[in-house]
């Protein structure tokens, strides 16, 4: 397996993590959250000699989707997003293009995914985990074999995603983290939509333990 993280600059100010995962035998690839700067993504795909199979969107916000159409036009690949989130994908009040200051683009999905769906690139298997809270159709993508999960804007290193935006919910995001993500093996690496990676075991104390105060 080949994994590349690209830090994509958008008008939001904070870079979005775009991930490219390639099966090193078949060269089939999945891109997770291509936020923009399509030339940077194109360059990496060409270096890796990747065959783009899927464009996976963890959620519909504009700072995660800006390069989708240009990538699809050049390389093909099916656009995947959760069934609920597909209804939000072209609603500017939810995608927040205007709020972020990004142009509005029309996006079409090729397949609507659901919780526990399984996606393959080459011999790599990924399971869809519905993790609402940041938006109601947010998902994470888990690869058991490689011990990694891509959490979008649900779980970050040391914190969780915003819940004050349209379709967001604090109760939902806490449930998603505690009951859907923290049950993964402790050594699972978390690759979030922004910021540095972490591990499940490093995030558990925030949500599951009451640490004794040090004097």
ROVEXLUM-786886 format. One record per residue: x, y, z of N, C-alpha, C in turn. Coordinates in steps of 0.2 Angstrom, whole numbers, plus 5000, padded with zeros to 4 digits. Layout:
! residues N
ATOM  npx  npy  npz capx capy capz  cpx  cpy  cpz
ATOM    X    Y    Z    X    Y    Z    X    Y    Z
...
END
This chain:
! residues 215
ATOM  npx  npy  npz capx capy capz  cpx  cpy  cpz
ATOM 5004 4994 5000 5000 5000 5000 5004 5006 5000
ATOM 5002 5011 4996 5005 5018 4996 5000 5023 4999
ATOM 5002 5027 5004 4998 5032 5007 5002 5039 5006
ATOM 4998 5044 5003 5001 5050 5003 4996 5055 5006
ATOM 4998 5060 5010 4994 5065 5012 4996 5072 5009
ATOM 4992 5075 5006 4993 5082 5003 4989 5087 5007
ATOM 4993 5092 5009 4990 5098 5013 4987 5103 5008
ATOM 4981 5103 5007 4978 5107 5002 4975 5114 5005
ATOM 4978 5120 5002 4976 5126 5004 4969 5128 5001
ATOM 4965 5131 5005 4958 5133 5003 4958 5140 5006
ATOM 4952 5144 5004 4951 5150 5007 4949 5150 5014
ATOM 4948 5144 5017 4947 5143 5024 4953 5146 5028
ATOM 4959 5145 5026 4965 5147 5030 4968 5141 5032
ATOM 4965 5136 5035 4968 5130 5038 4968 5125 5032
ATOM 4974 5122 5031 4974 5117 5025 4970 5111 5027
ATOM 4967 5108 5021 4963 5102 5022 4968 5096 5020
ATOM 4967 5091 5023 4971 5085 5022 4967 5081 5016
ATOM 4971 5080 5010 4968 5076 5005 4973 5070 5005
ATOM 4970 5064 5005 4974 5058 5005 4973 5054 4999
ATOM 4978 5051 4997 4979 5047 4991 4981 5040 4993
ATOM 4977 5035 4992 4979 5028 4994 4979 5024 4988
ATOM 4985 5020 4987 4986 5016 4981 4988 5009 4983
ATOM 4984 5004 4979 4986 4998 4980 4993 4997 4976
ATOM 4998 4995 4979 5005 4995 4975 5005 4990 4970
ATOM 5001 4985 4970 5001 4980 4964 4997 4982 4958
ATOM 4991 4983 4959 4986 4985 4954 4986 4992 4952
ATOM 4989 4996 4956 4990 5004 4955 4983 5007 4956
ATOM 4978 5003 4958 4971 5006 4959 4972 5011 4965
ATOM 4968 5017 4964 4969 5022 4969 4962 5025 4971
ATOM 4962 5027 4978 4956 5031 4980 4959 5037 4983
ATOM 4955 5043 4981 4957 5049 4984 4951 5051 4989
ATOM 4954 5053 4995 4949 5055 5000 4949 5063 5001
ATOM 4944 5066 5000 4943 5073 5001 4948 5078 4997
ATOM 4947 5078 4990 4951 5082 4986 4949 5089 4987
ATOM 4952 5093 4991 4949 5100 4993 4950 5105 4988
ATOM 4955 5105 4984 4957 5110 4979 4964 5109 4976
ATOM 4967 5114 4974 4974 5114 4971 4975 5107 4967
ATOM 4971 5107 4962 4970 5100 4958 4977 5099 4955
ATOM 4981 5104 4953 4987 5103 4950 4992 5099 4954
ATOM 4992 5100 4961 4996 5097 4966 4994 5089 4966
ATOM 4987 5088 4966 4984 5081 4966 4986 5077 4960
ATOM 4985 5081 4954 4987 5078 4948 4994 5076 4948
ATOM 4999 5080 4950 5006 5078 4950 5007 5072 4954
ATOM 5004 5071 4960 5005 5066 4964 5003 5059 4961
ATOM 4997 5060 4958 4994 5054 4954 4998 5051 4949
ATOM 5001 5056 4945 5006 5054 4939 5012 5051 4942
ATOM 5015 5054 4947 5021 5051 4950 5020 5044 4952
ATOM 5014 5043 4955 5013 5036 4958 5010 5032 4952
ATOM 5009 5034 4946 5006 5030 4941 5000 5027 4943
ATOM 4996 5031 4946 4990 5028 4949 4984 5028 4944
ATOM 4979 5023 4945 4973 5022 4941 4967 5024 4946
ATOM 4965 5030 4945 4960 5033 4950 4953 5029 4949
ATOM 4951 5025 4955 4945 5021 4955 4940 5025 4958
ATOM 4941 5028 4964 4936 5031 4968 4938 5038 4970
ATOM 4933 5043 4971 4934 5049 4974 4929 5049 4980
ATOM 4932 5049 4986 4928 5048 4992 4927 5054 4996
ATOM 4921 5056 4997 4920 5062 5001 4917 5060 5008
ATOM 4921 5062 5013 4919 5061 5020 4913 5065 5022
ATOM 4912 5071 5019 4906 5075 5020 4906 5080 5014
ATOM 4901 5085 5014 4900 5089 5008 4903 5096 5009
ATOM 4906 5098 5014 4908 5105 5015 4913 5106 5009
ATOM 4913 5113 5007 4916 5115 5001 4924 5114 5002
ATOM 4927 5115 5008 4934 5114 5009 4936 5107 5008
ATOM 4932 5102 5006 4934 5095 5005 4932 5093 4998
ATOM 4929 5097 4994 4927 5095 4988 4929 5099 4982
ATOM 4933 5104 4983 4934 5109 4977 4937 5106 4971
ATOM 4941 5100 4971 4944 5098 4965 4941 5092 4962
ATOM 4935 5090 4965 4932 5084 4962 4930 5084 4955
ATOM 4927 5089 4952 4925 5089 4945 4931 5089 4941
ATOM 4936 5092 4942 4942 5092 4938 4946 5086 4938
ATOM 4946 5083 4944 4949 5076 4944 4945 5071 4940
ATOM 4939 5071 4941 4935 5066 4937 4935 5067 4930
ATOM 4935 5074 4928 4936 5075 4920 4942 5072 4918
ATOM 4948 5072 4922 4954 5070 4919 4956 5063 4920
ATOM 4954 5060 4925 4955 5053 4927 4949 5048 4927
ATOM 4943 5051 4927 4938 5047 4929 4937 5045 4936
ATOM 4935 5039 4938 4934 5038 4945 4927 5039 4947
ATOM 4924 5035 4951 4917 5036 4954 4917 5040 4960
ATOM 4913 5045 4961 4912 5049 4967 4907 5046 4971
ATOM 4910 5045 4978 4906 5041 4983 4905 5046 4989
ATOM 4899 5046 4991 4897 5050 4997 4891 5046 5000
ATOM 4890 5047 5007 4885 5044 5010 4878 5046 5007
ATOM 4873 5042 5008 4866 5043 5005 4863 5049 5008
ATOM 4864 5051 5014 4861 5057 5017 4865 5063 5015
ATOM 4871 5062 5014 4875 5068 5012 4875 5070 5005
ATOM 4873 5065 5001 4871 5066 4994 4866 5071 4993
ATOM 4861 5072 4998 4856 5076 4998 4858 5083 4999
ATOM 4864 5084 5003 4866 5090 5005 4871 5093 5000
ATOM 4874 5089 4995 4880 5091 4991 4879 5097 4987
ATOM 4873 5099 4985 4872 5105 4981 4868 5110 4984
ATOM 4868 5109 4991 4864 5114 4995 4869 5119 4998
ATOM 4870 5125 4995 4875 5130 4997 4874 5132 5005
ATOM 4868 5131 5008 4867 5133 5015 4871 5127 5019
ATOM 4872 5121 5016 4875 5116 5020 4882 5115 5018
ATOM 4884 5116 5011 4891 5115 5009 4895 5121 5011
ATOM 4892 5127 5012 4895 5133 5015 4900 5136 5010
ATOM 4899 5135 5004 4904 5139 4999 4904 5146 5000
ATOM 4898 5149 5001 4898 5156 5002 4902 5158 5009
ATOM 4901 5154 5014 4904 5156 5020 4911 5155 5020
ATOM 4914 5150 5017 4921 5149 5016 4924 5154 5011
ATOM 4920 5156 5006 4922 5160 5001 4925 5157 4995
ATOM 4922 5150 4994 4924 5146 4988 4918 5147 4983
ATOM 4920 5146 4977 4915 5146 4971 4910 5140 4972
ATOM 4904 5141 4970 4899 5136 4970 4900 5131 4964
ATOM 4901 5125 4965 4901 5120 4959 4896 5115 4960
ATOM 4893 5112 4955 4888 5107 4955 4892 5100 4955
ATOM 4890 5096 4959 4893 5090 4960 4888 5084 4959
ATOM 4890 5079 4956 4886 5073 4955 4889 5067 4958
ATOM 4885 5063 4962 4888 5057 4964 4887 5051 4960
ATOM 4892 5046 4959 4891 5040 4955 4888 5035 4960
ATOM 4889 5035 4966 4886 5029 4970 4885 5032 4977
ATOM 4879 5031 4980 4878 5033 4987 4879 5027 4991
ATOM 4883 5029 4996 4886 5023 5001 4882 5023 5007
ATOM 4882 5018 5011 4879 5017 5017 4883 5014 5022
ATOM 4881 5015 5029 4885 5012 5034 4887 5004 5033
ATOM 4893 5003 5034 4896 4996 5033 4896 4994 5026
ATOM 4895 4998 5021 4897 4996 5014 4905 4995 5014
ATOM 4907 4991 5009 4914 4989 5009 4916 4991 5002
ATOM 4922 4994 5002 4925 4997 4995 4932 4994 4994
ATOM 4933 4992 4988 4940 4989 4987 4944 4993 4982
ATOM 4950 4993 4983 4955 4995 4978 4960 4990 4978
ATOM 4961 4987 4972 4965 4981 4972 4964 4976 4978
ATOM 4968 4974 4982 4967 4969 4987 4966 4973 4994
ATOM 4965 4980 4994 4964 4983 5000 4956 4984 5001
ATOM 4954 4983 5007 4947 4983 5009 4946 4989 5014
ATOM 4941 4993 5012 4939 4998 5017 4931 4998 5019
ATOM 4930 4999 5025 4923 4999 5027 4921 5006 5029
ATOM 4915 5007 5026 4912 5014 5028 4909 5014 5035
ATOM 4910 5019 5039 4907 5020 5045 4903 5026 5045
ATOM 4897 5026 5046 4893 5032 5047 4894 5036 5053
ATOM 4897 5042 5053 4899 5045 5059 4896 5052 5059
ATOM 4890 5053 5060 4887 5060 5060 4888 5064 5066
ATOM 4888 5070 5065 4889 5075 5070 4892 5081 5068
ATOM 4897 5081 5063 4899 5087 5060 4894 5089 5055
ATOM 4892 5084 5051 4886 5085 5047 4882 5078 5048
ATOM 4876 5078 5046 4872 5072 5047 4874 5066 5043
ATOM 4877 5067 5037 4879 5062 5033 4887 5061 5033
ATOM 4890 5063 5038 4898 5062 5038 4899 5055 5039
ATOM 4905 5053 5036 4907 5046 5037 4914 5046 5038
ATOM 4917 5040 5041 4924 5038 5041 4925 5032 5037
ATOM 4931 5031 5035 4933 5025 5031 4939 5021 5034
ATOM 4937 5015 5035 4942 5011 5040 4945 5005 5036
ATOM 4951 5004 5036 4955 4999 5033 4958 4995 5039
ATOM 4955 4989 5040 4957 4985 5046 4964 4982 5044
ATOM 4966 4980 5038 4972 4977 5037 4978 4982 5038
ATOM 4977 4988 5036 4982 4993 5037 4982 4997 5043
ATOM 4977 4995 5047 4976 4999 5054 4975 5006 5053
ATOM 4971 5009 5049 4970 5016 5048 4963 5017 5047
ATOM 4961 5023 5049 4954 5026 5048 4954 5033 5046
ATOM 4951 5035 5041 4950 5042 5039 4944 5045 5042
ATOM 4944 5050 5046 4939 5052 5050 4936 5059 5047
ATOM 4938 5062 5042 4935 5068 5040 4936 5073 5045
ATOM 4930 5077 5047 4930 5082 5052 4926 5079 5058
ATOM 4926 5073 5059 4923 5070 5065 4928 5070 5071
ATOM 4933 5066 5070 4938 5066 5076 4945 5069 5073
ATOM 4948 5073 5077 4954 5076 5076 4959 5074 5082
ATOM 4965 5076 5081 4970 5075 5086 4968 5079 5092
ATOM 4966 5076 5098 4965 5080 5104 4958 5084 5104
ATOM 4954 5083 5099 4947 5086 5099 4943 5083 5094
ATOM 4937 5087 5093 4932 5084 5088 4930 5090 5084
ATOM 4926 5088 5079 4924 5093 5074 4919 5098 5076
ATOM 4918 5103 5072 4913 5108 5074 4906 5105 5073
ATOM 4901 5107 5078 4894 5105 5078 4889 5110 5077
ATOM 4892 5116 5076 4887 5122 5076 4885 5124 5069
ATOM 4887 5120 5064 4885 5121 5057 4879 5118 5055
ATOM 4876 5119 5049 4870 5116 5047 4870 5108 5047
ATOM 4866 5105 5050 4865 5098 5051 4870 5095 5056
ATOM 4874 5099 5060 4878 5097 5065 4875 5095 5071
ATOM 4878 5091 5075 4875 5089 5082 4880 5087 5087
ATOM 4881 5090 5093 4886 5088 5097 4884 5081 5100
ATOM 4878 5080 5101 4876 5073 5104 4878 5068 5099
ATOM 4877 5069 5092 4878 5064 5087 4886 5063 5086
ATOM 4890 5068 5087 4897 5068 5086 4900 5064 5092
ATOM 4898 5065 5098 4900 5061 5103 4898 5054 5103
ATOM 4892 5053 5101 4890 5046 5100 4895 5042 5094
ATOM 4896 5046 5089 4900 5043 5083 4907 5042 5086
ATOM 4910 5046 5089 4917 5045 5092 4917 5039 5097
ATOM 4913 5040 5102 4913 5035 5107 4911 5028 5105
ATOM 4906 5027 5101 4903 5021 5099 4904 5018 5093
ATOM 4907 5022 5088 4909 5020 5082 4917 5020 5080
ATOM 4920 5025 5083 4927 5025 5082 4932 5023 5087
ATOM 4930 5024 5093 4935 5022 5099 4934 5015 5100
ATOM 4930 5011 5097 4929 5004 5098 4934 5001 5093
ATOM 4937 5004 5088 4942 5002 5084 4949 5000 5088
ATOM 4953 4995 5086 4959 4993 5089 4963 4999 5091
ATOM 4966 4999 5097 4970 5005 5100 4975 5007 5095
ATOM 4978 5003 5091 4984 5005 5087 4982 5007 5080
ATOM 4975 5008 5079 4973 5011 5073 4975 5018 5072
ATOM 4978 5020 5067 4980 5027 5065 4974 5031 5063
ATOM 4973 5037 5066 4968 5041 5064 4971 5047 5059
ATOM 4968 5047 5053 4970 5052 5048 4964 5057 5047
ATOM 4964 5063 5050 4959 5067 5050 4959 5072 5044
ATOM 4953 5076 5044 4952 5080 5038 4957 5087 5039
ATOM 4959 5088 5045 4964 5094 5046 4969 5092 5051
ATOM 4975 5094 5051 4979 5093 5056 4983 5087 5056
ATOM 4986 5085 5062 4991 5079 5062 4987 5073 5063
ATOM 4990 5067 5062 4987 5061 5063 4988 5059 5070
ATOM 4984 5054 5073 4985 5052 5080 4983 5044 5080
ATOM 4982 5042 5086 4980 5035 5086 4974 5034 5091
ATOM 4970 5029 5090 4964 5028 5094 4966 5028 5101
ATOM 4971 5025 5103 4973 5024 5110 4974 5031 5113
ATOM 4977 5036 5109 4979 5042 5112 4973 5047 5113
ATOM 4967 5045 5109 4961 5049 5110 4956 5047 5115
ATOM 4957 5041 5117 4952 5038 5122 4952 5042 5129
ATOM 4957 5044 5131 4957 5047 5138 4952 5053 5138
ATOM 4952 5057 5132 4948 5063 5132 4941 5061 5133
ATOM 4938 5055 5131 4931 5054 5130 4929 5048 5136
ATOM 4934 5044 5137 4932 5038 5141 4935 5038 5148
ATOM 4940 5042 5150 4943 5041 5156 4943 5048 5160
ATOM 4942 5048 5167 4943 5053 5171 4949 5053 5174
ATOM 4954 5057 5172 4961 5057 5175 4961 5060 5182
ATOM 4965 5057 5186 4966 5060 5193 4970 5067 5192
ATOM 4968 5072 5195 4971 5078 5195 4978 5078 5198
ATOM 4983 5081 5195 4990 5081 5198 4991 5087 5201
ATOM 4993 5087 5207 4995 5093 5212 5002 5094 5212
END
